[in-house]
Amino acid sequence: MIKFYTAKNYKSGKFILSKYKQSDFYIIAGSIAIGIVLLFVEFFSDNPSLLIMAVIMAIALSPLVLFTPSGKYFNLFTYIQTVISYQMRPKHYRWGGIIYEEIKNRDIYQEEKEEN
């Protein structure tokens, strides 16, 4: 059975443009707005650099890559959130191994018992 991770409001039609949650859209819009402001600042500076402008555009448009739909998960941002929450969650493991001291003591006890 294949499990898919989607948003809680997947069936209720509360997505913007049918694929973005409201928080996703705010992050995308904010990064694009900040990128546009930085581009204008760089463009109207004394000596604008194309390299800096390309880096600013890459940073501003990177959320579009993060929020594109991807296979099993709703989008890459959801996958990253899932991985981070799994890594940050405290993990407790039950001991299921063999304690060799107990086996050694048991063998010695059985040898003593057999001798008597």
Secondary structure, DSSP 8 states (H G I E B T S, - for coil): ----B--TTTTTT--BTTTB-HHHHHHHHHHHHHHHHHHHHHHTSSS--HHHHHHHHHHHHHHHHHTS-BTTBS-HHHHHHHHHHHHHS-------S--HHHHHHHHHHHHHHHH-
